């Protein structure tokens, strides 16, 4: 026996009658959803549709075969396996597996021969599905071949063979044994079909009315219409009522040539004496001259001849629309149920109402829904996902209930329609959220951007404060009760960030042959790395980024041909003293060619399971500068600060800690370290900008290009503030910016002509470079915002 691995038998499927009708439909829409290693699809050599030419959804190897009548009976012939050199491969088709499922969908007259041929090659199948008209007789024929009752099941798909999916279609299972085959039940359920289980006798009694009687009455109705003496198209159809239109359309569907053979088979298969008498009596009341069931095919052909070809096609369209409407709701609900998604159902009169929830049960005529939208309009909650916790916030205590609805009285809401319903019914949870934007953005501009967001309502401006280089804006808005509060706030923050960007910096043009190596003060994960990454957009994607342990190492690398990135100033804390001292001490001919701006925000991180109460008084890890910028938060939480070499090291320390701890680091670091955000923007002056110098050696940077290039400014640094005075006294009008620290170190940026001041020995001249104003420049990330960004940007 061949195996798929670890002793598992190969799962093999054999379908006889796979080209047309119920065999084709079951194979494509039900059986193809199961896991098979090999599927054999077989039909008669007279089949008009080539099996190979059909599109199949099987995710396994396929082989195709024919059933050929010979003098000795029926022969099953299969294509050779790839590489096979003898006809023995034809006879071995499923014999190498103990797990074989057979599906038979053939005319009743061919069933005995098919069963004998299959039994010869598969004496012990796992499951046998028989989809042949007249299940009681068909199952007895299948059992005569010697297969056990428990593996044989009658299957009848109660739908048109042209139905594009099994979702919502009813499939009747008639097990020959005492209970339904679990494998067959699982396949039908996985296909999204609605199951009806009964005995073969119960099935045939039901179908004698549902199919046989319906067919004959519709044929009789069409015959009566043709015998009325009125012109069908000019008189009757032009004066039709909705009921007549639907009924005649259904009648014409039964008269279709492609249905004629199948309906004749059904009539004969269900025409047992105990049922025929009742059918004949019922039919005689409206069609006294109707022929016997054996003459159904001739009768259909006779009635069809009364309709013109083009008019017949029009009636077929009416029938398709009528049946499609009836099946569409059930199919749509079955698909939603299979995915486990939410559904909105609008119930029609006399008691119109909308039901929102999950489908619990679905039958051919009704749907049972678990109501998850509870509460009054405008104060309701949706008891799924984040809505469960939000229900407690808004005081909704009602639990889900189940409601049974008739499919004939409901309409499935589209996602857009369902969203409108939720907007009307769900409560809003108010939150005040602070946004930090460039100073040139007005609070009104931020408010307008917030109002653009879906699921957000009642946005009002609460407060705005202008700080050094940035503006703090507080907006109050309502979050729809089915959304995660934290996620919704982050989505709004991201939206504001997509509209209003902090500046990224600017530099001189890099000359050809400039270094492709960018060196920054490590370790990775710091704001310095962010600045280096931003610089790659100017150097190209092939630029390499490398971190080094100190400022001296950054400058040594620059002297040896690399491009360096070091912080010069912060809008929150002023001059970066260590960087200035390192530049003054290094004798190499280093010049600055531009600046990179990084918006700085510190968030507090902790382990996923840590509660807020456990963290009060805990250890907080971070770089000394970060701890100094977050003093208010540290004091408020009563945390014990411990310095680390970097914010990245702080995150690693908390991730490895066995006791509750907090790390202070830049935004967006939680996922990489397996942590969660405890609180956002905990620094005392959140939203500050750190400005980095882009350093190189003479010859690294070229001139600016284009008429829109920024103004060049000269940059000096020094260790005594008094040394800046000669520079400030240079002749001519200009703009000066002086940045200092507590020790007298300074950086002077000026648009004046330096004259002889560049020769001062007490300062270091870094050359000229683009330098934007202290107040950041706003840039809209999306260029297609129809020009609205500029309007929002005005203060």
Helices and strands as residue ranges (DSSP letters): E 3-5, E 8-9, E 11-16, H 21-29, G 31-33, E 38-44, G 51-53, E 61-70, E 73-78, H 88-91, E 99-104, H 108-121, E 127-130, H 135-144, G 149-151, E 152-157, E 170-175, H 182-190, E 194-197, H 200-207, I 208-213, H 214-226, I 232-237, H 242-255, H 257-269, H 273-284, G 293-295, H 296-304, H 309-339, E 343-347, E 353-362, E 366-371, E 373-374, E 381-382, H 386-393, E 401-406, G 407-409, E 410-412, H 415-425, E 428-438, H 443-451, E 456-467, E 470-480, H 485-499, E 505-507, E 517-521, H 527-539, E 544-548, H 551-559, E 563-570, E 574-575, H 577-585, E 590-600, E 602-607, H 612-615, E 619-622, H 624-629, H 631-637, E 640-643, H 647-656, E 661-666, H 670-673, E 675-679, E 688-697, E 712-718, G 721-724, H 725-728, E 736-740, E 746-750, G 755-759, E 763-770, H 788-793
